[in-house]
Amino acid sequence: MKTKILNDTTEEIEEAAKIIAGGGLVAFPTETVYGLGADALNSQAVGKVYAAKGRPSDNPMIVHISSYDDMKKLTPQITRDMEKLMKVFWPGAMTMIVERNSVIPDVTTGGLDTVGIRMPDHPVALKLIAEARCPIAAPSANLSGKPSPTAAQHVIDDLAGRVDAIICSDDCKFGIESTVIDMTGQTPMILRPGIITKEDLETALGKKVLLDPTLNKRPDKFNNEDFRPKAPGMKYKHYAPKAQMIVYEGRMEAVEAAIDRERVEREALGQKVCVILFDDAEHKAAAHQFFAKLREADREGADVILAAALKEEGVGFSVMNRMLKSAGYNIRKV
């Protein structure tokens, strides 16, 4: 397959929208990460997304919309709490898990009776959805399991020759995927943390929001074949670089010393070492840069990545969610 490389001009977004409407695949930018889009209501088109990414078929997709009217078509009921979140966070980096209408095919939801929906806060994404005149199912635009793409070149590296078109635009603003909140239970629950935090959601709702108890913990129970994830990233190993990765936890001074010792030992053995060390006060900057640093390590042929853990609070909790999955929960406490 020859992949068209498009710019983010009005004319080329319109060309991309025609590809989506015709059942094709288009990678496009959002404020979180680049997405790989298909008509969410077209079973065959969505099936192509799974094939292009090498994605397990029970890993549900997030459906992207460009207007509130779209939401009314996709779910049978919009509750008062859902309205509160939509008003505060849409367009934006928040996905709501809601009951789905029958118009959404099983392949889009991984066979679940629920669906994740969000309205992205990016002019290219919003125009693409509006011009295609259909909701767009879009997981991250990378090969399944690899670090999520935050720049157009990341998408080209992974998916050129596998999709119909890639819209190239600026690097993504946030750099980690959207917060996913399940609105189908009695108490809202975060299934995937993101830039929008638990505290942000509780302020908007005026009520308690739960964290899925498995977040940032080794997912032993997910080895169970019967487990069906409600949101992307809950079951499978995600965001993995080619190199071995180790996450160091402890006081920053001790962590830095341990990383330096490991680096010296590894380099003495002739290994190429990548160190990821963020300022613990700059969690949003860490989110923006993390996946890009993993991709850089891959490009440079790193043998091992040594990373310092962040404090698991606010956006730091969300970055650690990705860091721990990337390392396969390979943690050293110092």
C-alpha positions in Angstrom: 0.0 0.0 0.0 1.3 3.5 -0.9 0.7 6.0 1.9 -0.1 9.6 1.1 1.8 12.0 3.2 -0.5 15.1 3.7 0.0 18.5 5.2 -2.5 20.1 7.6 -4.0 22.4 5.0 -7.7 22.7 4.5 -7.5 21.0 1.1 -5.5 18.1 2.3 -7.7 17.6 5.4 -10.7 17.5 3.1 -8.8 14.9 1.0 -8.2 12.8 4.1 -11.9 13.1 5.1 -12.9 11.6 1.8 -10.5 8.6 2.5 -12.2 8.1 5.9 -15.7 8.4 4.4 -14.7 5.8 1.8 -13.6 3.3 4.4 -9.9 4.0 4.4 -7.4 4.7 7.2 -5.9 8.1 8.1 -3.4 9.0 10.8 -4.0 12.4 12.2 -2.8 14.7 15.1 -4.6 15.4 18.3 -3.6 17.3 21.4 -2.7 14.0 23.2 -1.0 11.7 20.7 -1.4 11.0 17.0 -4.4 8.7 16.2 -5.1 6.2 13.5 -8.7 6.9 12.3 -11.4 5.0 10.5 -15.2 5.4 10.2 -16.3 4.2 13.6 -19.6 2.9 12.2 -18.0 0.9 9.4 -17.1 -2.6 10.6 -14.8 -3.3 7.7 -12.9 0.0 8.1 -12.4 -0.5 11.8 -11.2 -4.0 11.1 -8.4 -2.5 9.0 -7.2 -0.5 12.0 -6.7 -3.7 14.0 -4.8 -5.2 11.1 -2.6 -2.2 10.4 -1.6 -1.9 14.1 -1.4 -5.6 14.9 -3.8 -4.8 17.7 -5.7 -7.5 19.7 -9.4 -7.5 18.7 -10.7 -7.3 22.2 -8.9 -4.0 22.9 -11.7 -1.4 22.5 -11.2 1.8 20.5 -12.1 5.3 21.5 -14.6 7.1 19.2 -13.8 10.7 18.4 -16.5 13.2 17.7 -16.6 16.9 16.6 -20.0 18.0 18.0 -22.3 17.4 21.0 -25.0 16.2 18.5 -22.7 13.4 17.6 -22.7 12.3 21.3 -26.5 12.0 21.2 -26.4 9.5 18.3 -23.9 7.2 20.0 -25.3 6.7 23.5 -28.9 6.2 24.7 -28.6 8.5 27.7 -26.6 11.6 28.6 -26.7 12.0 32.3 -26.3 15.2 34.3 -22.8 14.1 35.4 -21.9 13.4 31.8 -23.1 16.9 30.8 -21.0 18.5 33.6 -17.8 16.8 32.3 -18.6 17.6 28.7 -19.1 21.3 29.5 -15.8 21.6 31.4 -13.5 19.2 29.5 -14.7 19.0 25.9 -13.1 19.6 23.5 -10.2 18.1 25.5 -8.2 15.2 26.7 -11.0 13.3 28.4 -12.7 10.1 27.2 -16.0 8.9 28.8 -17.0 5.3 28.9 -20.8 5.2 28.3 -23.5 2.8 27.2 -23.4 2.4 23.4 -26.2 2.6 20.9 -26.6 -0.3 18.4 -25.4 1.9 15.6 -21.8 1.3 16.8 -20.6 -2.1 15.6 -19.1 -4.7 18.0 -15.6 -4.5 16.3 -15.3 -0.8 17.5 -16.0 -1.6 21.1 -14.2 -4.9 21.4 -17.6 -6.6 21.8 -18.6 -4.6 24.9 -21.9 -2.9 25.5 -20.0 0.3 26.4 -18.0 2.7 24.2 -15.3 5.3 24.9 -16.1 8.7 23.4 -14.1 12.0 23.3 -14.0 15.3 21.5 -10.4 16.1 20.7 -9.1 19.7 21.2 -7.2 20.0 18.0 -8.3 22.0 14.9 -7.1 19.3 12.4 -8.8 16.5 14.2 -12.1 18.4 14.6 -12.1 19.4 11.0 -11.3 15.9 9.8 -14.2 14.4 11.8 -16.6 17.1 10.6 -15.6 16.8 7.0 -15.8 13.0 7.1 -19.4 13.3 8.5 -18.9 10.3 10.7 -17.5 9.6 14.2 -13.9 8.4 13.9 -12.6 5.3 15.8 -8.9 6.1 16.6 -6.4 4.3 18.8 -2.9 5.7 18.8 -1.2 5.7 15.4 1.6 3.2 16.2 2.3 -0.4 15.9 0.6 -2.2 18.8 2.8 -2.3 21.9 5.3 0.4 20.8 5.6 3.8 22.3 2.7 6.1 21.4 3.5 8.6 18.6 3.7 12.3 19.5 5.3 13.5 16.3 4.4 12.9 12.6 7.7 11.2 12.0 6.9 8.6 14.7 3.7 7.7 12.7 5.6 7.5 9.4 8.2 5.3 11.0 5.5 2.8 12.1 2.7 3.0 9.6 4.0 4.1 6.2 2.8 1.4 3.8 0.1 0.2 6.2 -2.4 3.0 6.0 -3.9 5.2 3.3 -2.7 8.6 4.5 -0.9 10.4 7.3 -1.7 14.1 8.1 1.6 15.7 9.3 1.2 18.6 11.7 3.0 19.9 14.8 4.1 17.7 17.7 1.3 16.8 20.1 0.7 19.3 23.0 0.3 16.9 25.9 2.2 13.7 24.8 0.1 11.1 26.7 -3.3 9.7 25.9 -6.5 11.0 27.2 -7.9 10.4 30.7 -10.5 7.6 30.5 -13.4 7.8 33.0 -16.0 5.1 33.3 -19.5 6.8 33.7 -21.5 3.5 33.7 -21.2 2.7 37.4 -22.7 4.3 40.5 -19.4 6.2 41.1 -17.3 7.5 38.2 -14.0 5.6 37.9 -10.7 6.5 36.1 -9.6 3.5 34.0 -6.6 5.4 32.4 -5.1 8.5 33.9 -4.0 11.4 31.8 -3.4 15.2 31.8 -6.9 15.7 33.3 -6.5 14.4 36.9 -8.7 12.8 39.5 -8.8 16.1 41.3 -9.9 18.0 38.1 -12.7 15.6 37.6 -13.9 15.7 41.2 -14.0 19.5 41.1 -16.1 19.5 37.9 -18.5 16.8 39.2 -18.6 18.0 42.9 -18.3 14.4 44.0 -15.8 11.6 44.6 -14.1 9.9 41.6 -12.5 6.5 42.1 -9.2 5.2 40.6 -9.3 1.7 39.1 -7.5 -0.3 41.9 -5.2 -2.0 39.3 -3.7 1.3 38.0 0.1 1.5 38.4 0.2 -2.0 39.8 1.6 -5.2 38.2 -1.5 -6.5 36.3 -1.3 -10.1 37.3 -5.1 -10.6 37.0 -5.0 -9.5 33.4 -3.2 -12.7 32.4 -6.7 -14.2 32.8 -8.1 -14.9 29.3 -11.6 -14.0 30.5 -10.7 -10.4 31.4 -12.2 -7.9 29.0 -10.8 -4.4 29.2 -13.2 -1.5 29.1 -10.5 1.0 28.0 -7.3 0.8 25.8 -4.1 -0.1 27.7 -5.7 -2.1 30.5 -4.8 -5.6 29.4 -1.8 -5.7 27.1 1.8 -4.6 27.5 1.9 -1.0 26.2 4.4 1.7 25.2 7.4 -0.7 25.1 10.7 0.4 23.7 13.1 -2.1 22.1 15.6 -1.8 24.9 15.3 -3.2 28.4 14.0 -0.6 30.7 14.5 -0.2 34.5 12.6 2.3 36.7 14.3 3.4 39.9 12.1 4.5 42.9 13.3 6.3 46.0 14.7 9.6 47.2 15.9 11.5 44.2 19.5 11.7 45.4 19.6 7.9 45.9 17.9 7.3 42.5 20.4 9.6 40.7 23.3 7.8 42.3 22.0 4.3 41.5 21.3 5.3 37.9 24.8 6.7 37.5 26.4 3.5 39.0 24.3 1.3 36.6 25.2 3.5 33.6 28.9 3.3 34.3 28.8 -0.5 34.7 26.7 -1.0 31.6 28.9 1.3 29.5 32.0 -0.6 30.7 30.4 -3.7 29.2 30.0 -1.8 25.9 26.3 -1.2 26.2 24.6 1.9 25.0 22.6 3.5 27.8 19.8 6.0 27.7 18.9 7.9 30.9 15.4 9.4 31.5 15.5 11.8 34.4 12.7 14.4 34.7 12.5 17.3 37.2 9.9 16.0 39.7 8.2 19.4 39.7 7.6 19.4 35.9 5.1 16.6 35.4 3.4 18.1 32.3 6.8 18.5 30.7 7.6 14.9 31.5 4.3 13.8 29.9 5.1 15.8 26.8 8.5 14.3 26.4 8.3 10.7 27.7 7.2 8.8 24.6 9.5 10.9 22.4 12.4 9.9 24.6 11.6 6.2 24.3 11.5 6.6 20.5 14.8 8.5 20.6 16.3 5.6 22.6 15.1 3.2 19.9 16.5 5.3 17.1 19.9 5.5 18.8 20.0 1.7 19.4 20.0 1.9 23.2 20.6 -1.5 25.0 19.0 -0.3 28.3 16.9 2.7 29.5 17.4 3.8 33.1 14.5 6.0 34.3 13.8 7.8 37.5 10.3 7.5 38.9 8.1 10.5 39.5 5.9 11.2 42.5 2.6 9.5 41.9 0.4 12.6 42.3 -1.5 14.6 39.8 -0.1 14.3 36.3 2.9 12.5 37.8 0.6 9.5 38.5 -0.4 9.5 34.8 3.2 9.6 33.6 4.2 6.8 36.0 1.3 4.7 34.5 3.0 4.9 31.1 6.5 4.5 32.6 5.7 1.3 34.5 4.0 -0.3 31.5 6.9 0.7 29.3 9.3 -1.0 31.6 7.1 -4.1 32.1 7.0 -3.2 35.8 10.8 -3.7 36.1 11.3 -1.6 39.2 14.3 -1.2 41.5 13.7 0.5 44.9 16.7 2.4 46.2 
